[in-house]
Amino acid sequence: MKLLFLIPCLILCQVSYGKQYKMIEVGTANRLLEGISIETVQCQQKALQGNNHNIANIIANDFSFYVHLFNVLAKNDQEVQAQPDQSYMQKLLKQRVYYIITVNCDDKKLGESIVSLFSTKEQKKLVQLNVAMEGPNFRKLVHQVSDNFYRRITGRESFFSSRIVFVSDQDSTSEKTIKELYIMDFDGYNIEKLTSHRGIVLSPAVSADNRKVLYSLIPESKIGIKNINLYEVDIATKQTVEISSRKGINSGAIYAGDGKGIYLTLSEKGNANIYYMDIKTKQLRAVTNHYSADVDPSLSLNKNLLTFLSGRSGKANVYTLDPRGTEKSVKRISYVGKFNATPRFSRDGSEIVFVSWLENSFDLFRINADGQSLVRLTKDFGSNEEPTFSPDGDFIAFTSQKPLGANKVDQNVYLMNREGKILGALTKSAKRCFSPRFTN
């Protein structure tokens, strides 16, 4: 568990019993999937044929994440038509393959590929796009093609253009623990380091415009006790500024969505409570005012509901309130496990994903914002923490810890869909990872 939660843990983590849920266990919905064939087209520029395959592989991998919606056929390496005829589309339609994506070299524009989406049901081409075959933005451009096709098929946004901010201890040594902030593409590629404090970074939160990240920092060990201070980093420039350094805890911060302020946990008055802070004036307004510690705020899309973690029931549970007042409409919504952690809203504000300690490990749960319809998402998959919804609400990134031996553990960022189907690890060489957060 992250350090922010451990600080008030003596208050929050006592065992009690209350309301009982009818809990839905992990399961997979049964439905007929839309079939998609990803095909490369032989072209005159044979030297660039491999680039066609790379584009096809990326698109196939993108759509494969939506395993609950699509059955993606293995990429076809045989020579196929750039413009599939009706007989070929009818043949695939009988096999329940409803779409064809073809990738073909553009012989008129050297270094570009033509990527087309065909509907076997409508017997016609739906979209045609050109994409550069190489360059620093190659994967980004291909993800944009995938997003365009996904929108055309489903009428909804995908998460192909989103990125994930996370914390990793890969700079640590045997003598010193170091945790820095990183960012990567949604599929685990293009990992980039954002901070170099050589201290311990905690609790990142991404701004609505995806330009900045709030985070807390325990600095390098020096003489005396240091505060947990709040910082902000510009993703593009890597420039950092201090936002709050009040006595005690300045942590668990999120953007308020009004362009002016943030919500954060402060303990300068002796107890950890949640406040709204105007970034420019530093003026505060109390959102919680309770003798028990309140931490880990997360805000709904309409900004009228805030979920947080509190020990006011005798243990750490998930609550909601109206953040426009102080202690306004407080409601406990979690009653599962010995204690809970890290509640996070879905982007539409309808659901909350959180962590609960059951038996000997943490597991992930999903619940409606009104406290109804509890769903258990993980079971017998190591210890799972710090979940966050993707922008489209179809996926949840989280960390999972697995023992590798007597004194060593593996902790990576994983991805599951909202029904609990685990799609695999996104990080594999970043040592222990913490606190994944999607960009918007």
C-alpha positions in Angstrom: 0.0 0.0 0.0 1.2 3.5 -0.7 2.6 5.5 2.2 -0.2 8.1 2.2 -2.6 5.4 3.3 -0.1 3.9 5.9 0.2 7.3 7.7 -3.4 7.2 9.1 -3.5 3.4 9.1 -3.5 3.1 12.9 -6.8 5.0 13.0 -8.4 3.5 9.9 -7.5 -0.2 9.9 -9.6 -1.6 12.7 -11.8 -4.6 12.1 -15.6 -4.0 12.3 -18.7 -5.5 10.7 -21.7 -3.8 9.3 -24.0 -3.9 6.3 -23.7 -7.1 4.2 -23.7 -7.1 0.3 -25.0 -9.5 -2.1 -21.7 -9.7 -4.0 -21.2 -10.6 -7.6 -18.1 -12.7 -8.2 -15.7 -12.4 -11.1 -17.3 -13.5 -14.3 -17.3 -13.1 -18.1 -20.4 -12.1 -20.0 -21.5 -14.3 -22.8 -22.1 -12.4 -26.1 -21.5 -12.8 -29.8 -18.3 -10.9 -30.8 -17.7 -8.7 -33.8 -15.0 -10.4 -36.0 -12.2 -8.2 -37.5 -9.7 -9.4 -40.1 -6.4 -7.5 -40.2 -4.7 -7.9 -43.5 -1.5 -6.6 -45.2 -1.4 -6.1 -48.9 1.6 -6.9 -51.1 2.9 -3.8 -52.8 5.7 -2.7 -55.2 7.9 -1.2 -52.4 9.0 -4.6 -51.1 11.5 -3.0 -48.7 8.7 -1.3 -46.9 6.5 -4.4 -46.6 7.8 -5.0 -43.1 6.5 -1.6 -42.1 3.0 -2.6 -43.3 3.2 -5.6 -41.0 4.2 -3.4 -38.1 1.1 -1.2 -38.7 -1.1 -4.2 -39.0 0.3 -5.7 -35.8 -0.2 -2.5 -33.8 -3.8 -2.2 -35.0 -4.5 -5.9 -34.2 -3.0 -5.5 -30.7 -5.1 -2.3 -30.1 -8.4 -4.0 -31.0 -7.4 -7.1 -29.1 -7.7 -5.2 -25.8 -11.4 -5.0 -26.4 -11.7 -8.7 -26.1 -15.2 -8.3 -24.7 -16.3 -6.7 -28.0 -14.1 -8.1 -30.8 -12.7 -11.3 -32.1 -9.5 -10.2 -33.9 -8.2 -12.7 -36.5 -4.5 -13.4 -36.7 -2.9 -10.9 -39.1 -3.0 -12.3 -42.7 0.4 -12.4 -44.3 -0.8 -13.7 -47.6 -1.3 -11.5 -50.6 -4.8 -10.0 -50.5 -6.7 -7.3 -52.4 -6.3 -3.7 -51.4 -10.0 -3.4 -52.3 -11.7 -6.7 -51.2 -14.4 -7.7 -53.7 -17.9 -8.5 -52.7 -17.4 -12.3 -52.9 -14.5 -12.1 -50.5 -16.5 -10.0 -48.1 -19.5 -12.3 -48.3 -17.2 -15.2 -47.5 -15.9 -13.6 -44.4 -19.4 -12.5 -43.4 -20.5 -16.1 -43.3 -17.6 -16.7 -40.8 -19.0 -13.9 -38.7 -16.1 -11.5 -39.7 -17.9 -8.2 -39.9 -14.9 -5.9 -40.7 -11.7 -6.0 -42.7 -8.8 -3.7 -42.1 -6.2 -3.6 -44.9 -2.7 -2.1 -44.8 -1.1 -1.3 -48.2 1.9 0.8 -49.3 1.0 4.1 -51.0 3.1 3.9 -54.2 2.3 7.6 -54.9 3.6 8.8 -51.5 6.9 7.1 -50.5 7.0 6.2 -46.9 3.3 6.2 -46.3 0.7 3.4 -46.0 -3.0 3.4 -46.9 -5.0 1.9 -44.1 -8.7 1.1 -44.9 -11.7 -0.2 -43.0 -14.3 -2.2 -44.9 -17.7 -3.4 -43.7 -18.6 -6.9 -44.9 -22.2 -6.3 -43.7 -22.5 -3.1 -45.8 -20.2 -4.4 -48.6 -18.3 -1.2 -48.8 -15.3 0.8 -47.6 -16.0 2.9 -44.5 -12.8 4.8 -43.9 -9.4 5.3 -45.6 -6.4 7.0 -43.9 -2.8 7.5 -44.7 -0.1 7.0 -42.0 3.7 7.6 -42.1 5.6 4.3 -41.9 8.3 5.5 -39.6 9.3 8.4 -37.3 9.2 9.3 -33.6 5.4 9.5 -33.6 4.8 6.3 -35.6 3.0 4.3 -32.9 1.0 7.4 -31.9 -0.2 7.8 -35.5 -1.2 4.2 -35.8 -3.1 4.4 -32.5 -5.0 7.3 -33.9 -5.9 5.2 -36.9 -7.2 2.5 -34.6 -9.2 5.1 -32.6 -10.8 6.4 -35.9 -11.8 2.9 -36.9 -13.1 2.0 -33.4 -15.3 5.2 -33.4 -16.6 4.3 -36.8 -17.6 0.8 -35.7 -18.9 1.5 -32.2 -19.8 5.2 -32.2 -17.8 5.5 -29.0 -14.4 6.8 -27.9 -11.5 4.3 -27.4 -8.6 4.5 -25.0 -6.0 4.1 -27.8 -4.6 7.7 -27.4 -4.4 7.7 -23.6 -1.3 7.3 -21.6 -0.6 6.0 -18.0 1.3 7.9 -15.4 2.8 5.6 -12.7 5.5 5.4 -10.0 8.5 3.0 -10.2 11.4 2.2 -7.9 13.7 1.1 -10.7 16.3 3.7 -9.5 16.5 2.2 -6.1 19.7 0.6 -4.7 20.3 -1.9 -1.9 20.9 1.0 0.4 18.3 3.5 -0.7 14.6 3.3 -1.9 14.0 5.8 -4.7 10.6 6.2 -6.4 10.2 8.4 -9.4 7.3 9.3 -11.7 7.0 7.8 -15.2 4.6 7.9 -18.1 3.9 5.3 -20.9 1.4 4.6 -23.7 -1.7 2.7 -22.7 -0.2 -0.5 -24.1 3.0 -0.2 -22.1 5.3 1.2 -24.8 7.3 4.4 -24.8 8.1 4.6 -21.1 9.4 8.0 -20.2 10.8 9.3 -16.9 9.2 12.6 -15.6 11.0 13.3 -12.3 14.5 13.0 -10.8 14.1 13.9 -7.1 15.9 10.7 -5.8 13.3 10.7 -3.1 9.9 8.9 -2.8 7.1 10.1 -5.1 3.5 9.3 -4.1 0.0 9.6 -5.4 0.0 11.1 -8.9 -3.0 12.8 -10.4 -3.3 14.0 -14.0 -4.8 17.3 -15.0 -7.9 17.5 -17.3 -5.8 18.8 -20.2 -3.2 16.0 -19.8 -0.4 18.6 -19.5 0.5 18.3 -15.8 0.7 15.8 -12.9 0.2 16.5 -9.2 2.2 14.3 -6.9 3.5 14.2 -3.3 7.2 13.8 -2.4 9.2 12.5 0.5 12.6 14.1 -0.3 16.0 12.6 0.1 16.8 11.8 3.7 18.5 14.7 5.5 18.9 15.7 9.1 15.5 16.3 10.7 11.9 15.2 9.8 10.7 16.4 6.4 7.1 17.1 5.4 5.3 15.2 2.7 5.0 18.1 0.2 3.0 18.5 -2.9 4.5 19.2 -6.3 3.4 19.5 -9.9 5.3 18.5 -13.1 4.8 19.6 -16.6 4.7 16.4 -18.8 6.3 18.1 -21.8 9.0 20.1 -20.2 9.6 18.0 -17.0 9.7 21.3 -15.0 8.5 20.9 -11.4 7.0 23.4 -9.0 6.1 23.2 -5.4 2.3 23.6 -4.8 1.9 23.1 -1.0 4.4 22.6 1.9 2.2 23.1 4.9 3.2 21.3 8.1 2.6 17.6 8.0 0.9 15.8 5.1 0.3 17.5 1.8 -0.8 14.6 -0.2 -3.5 12.6 -2.1 -4.2 15.7 -4.3 -6.4 15.7 -7.4 -7.5 18.5 -9.7 -10.8 20.1 -8.9 -11.8 20.5 -12.6 -12.6 24.2 -12.3 -9.2 25.4 -13.6 -8.5 27.0 -10.3 -8.1 24.6 -7.5 -7.3 21.1 -6.2 -8.6 18.7 -3.5 -5.9 17.4 -1.1 -5.3 15.9 2.3 -3.7 18.2 4.9 -2.8 17.4 8.5 -1.4 20.8 9.7 -4.1 21.0 12.3 -3.2 17.6 13.7 -5.7 15.4 11.9 -5.8 14.4 8.2 -8.8 16.1 6.5 -9.6 16.9 2.9 -9.6 20.5 1.7 -10.2 22.5 -1.5 -7.2 24.7 -2.2 -7.1 27.6 -4.7 -3.7 27.0 -6.4 -3.0 30.8 -7.0 -4.1 32.2 -3.6 -3.5 29.1 -1.5 -6.7 29.8 0.3 -8.4 26.7 1.9 -11.9 25.5 2.3 -12.6 22.4 4.5 -14.4 19.5 2.7 -14.2 17.1 5.6 -14.0 18.0 9.3 -13.9 14.8 11.3 -11.7 13.5 14.1 -11.0 10.4 12.0 -8.5 10.6 9.1 -9.9 11.3 5.6 -7.7 10.6 2.6 -7.6 9.7 -1.1 -10.2 11.9 -2.7 -11.5 11.2 -6.2 -14.0 13.5 -8.1 -16.9 12.6 -10.3 -17.2 14.1 -13.8 -19.9 16.5 -12.9 -17.9 17.6 -9.8 -20.9 17.2 -7.5 -19.7 14.0 -5.8 -16.4 13.1 -4.2 -15.4 9.7 -3.0 -12.7 9.2 -0.3 -11.3 6.9 2.3 -12.2 7.4 6.0 -11.9 5.6 9.3 -15.0 7.2 10.8 -16.8 3.8 11.0 -13.9 2.3 13.0 -12.0 1.0 10.0 -11.0 2.3 6.6 -14.1 2.4 4.3 -15.2 4.2 1.2 -17.4 7.2 1.5 -19.0 9.8 -0.8 -20.0 13.4 -0.1 -20.9 16.6 -1.9 -17.6 18.6 -2.1 -19.4 21.9 -2.5 -19.8 22.1 1.3 -18.2 20.8 4.5 -19.3 17.4 5.6 -22.2 17.7 3.2 -24.3 14.6 2.4 -21.6 12.1 3.7 -22.5 8.5 2.9 -20.6 5.3 3.6 -20.8 3.0 0.6 -18.4 0.1 1.2 -19.0 -2.8 3.7 -16.6 -5.5 2.4 -13.4 -6.9 3.8 -11.3 -5.8 6.9 -10.5 -2.4 5.4 -10.5 -0.6 2.1 -8.2 1.7 0.1 -7.8 4.0 -3.0 -11.4 4.5 -4.3 -11.5 5.9 -7.8 -14.5 7.1 -9.9 -15.2 6.0 -13.4 -15.0 8.9 -15.9 -18.8 9.2 -16.1 -19.1 9.2 -12.3 -21.5 6.2 -12.2 -19.1 3.7 -10.6 -16.2 3.5 -8.1 -13.4 0.9 -8.1 -11.6 0.3 -4.9 -9.4 -2.1 -2.9 -10.4 -4.3 0.0 -8.2 -6.5 2.2 -9.7 -10.1 2.2 -8.0 -12.9 4.0 -4.2 -12.4 3.1 -4.2 -10.1 0.2 -5.8 -7.0 -1.5 -8.5 -7.5 -4.1 -10.3 -5.1 -6.4 -14.0 -4.3 -6.3 -16.4 -2.2 -8.4 -19.5 -0.6 -7.0 -22.1 1.9 -8.2 -21.7 5.4 -6.9 -24.9 5.0 -4.8 -23.4 2.0 -3.0 -25.4 -0.7 -5.0 -24.2 -3.6 -7.2 -20.9 -4.6 -5.7 -18.7 -6.7 -8.0 -15.6 -8.5 -7.1 -13.0 -8.1 -9.9 -10.0 -10.1 -8.7 -9.5 -13.4 -6.9 -6.4 -15.6 -6.5 -4.3 -13.3 -8.6 -1.7 -12.1 -6.1 -2.2 -8.9 -4.1 -3.9 -6.2 -6.2 -4.0 -2.5 -5.5 -4.4 1.1 -6.7 -7.0 0.7 -9.5 -7.9 3.4 -12.0 -10.5 3.5 -14.8 -9.6 4.2 -18.4 -11.1 7.3 -20.1 -13.7 5.2 -21.9 -14.7 3.3 -18.7 -14.0 -0.1 -20.3 -10.7 -0.9 -18.6 -9.1 -0.7 -15.2 -5.3 -0.4 -14.7 -4.0 -1.6 -11.4 -0.8 -3.0 -9.7 -0.4 -6.6 -8.8 2.2 -8.0 -6.4 3.5 -11.6 -6.7 6.2 -13.3 -4.7 9.3 -14.4 -6.7 11.1 -15.9 -3.7 11.6 -15.6 0.0 12.6 -12.0 -0.1 11.6 -10.7 -3.5 8.4 -9.7 -5.1 7.3 -8.7 -8.6 4.9 -5.7 -8.8 3.8 -4.5 -12.2 1.0 -2.5 -13.8 -1.7 -4.7 -15.2 -4.8 -4.1 -17.2 -8.2 -5.7 -17.0 -11.5 -4.9 -18.6 -14.4 -3.7 -16.4 -15.8 -7.2 -16.1 -12.6 -8.5 -14.4 -10.9 -10.2 -17.3 -7.2 -9.7 -16.8 -5.5 -8.8 -20.1 -1.9 -8.9 -18.9 1.0 -6.9 -17.5 1.9 -3.5 -19.1 5.2 -3.1 -17.3 7.8 -5.9 -17.2 11.2 -4.3 -16.6 10.4 -1.3 -14.4 11.0 -3.2 -11.1 8.2 -2.4 -8.6 5.4 -0.1 -9.9 2.8 1.8 -8.1 -0.2 4.2 -8.5 -1.1 3.9 -12.2 -3.3 6.8 -13.4 -4.8 7.2 -16.9 -4.6 10.5 -18.8 -7.9 11.8 -20.0 
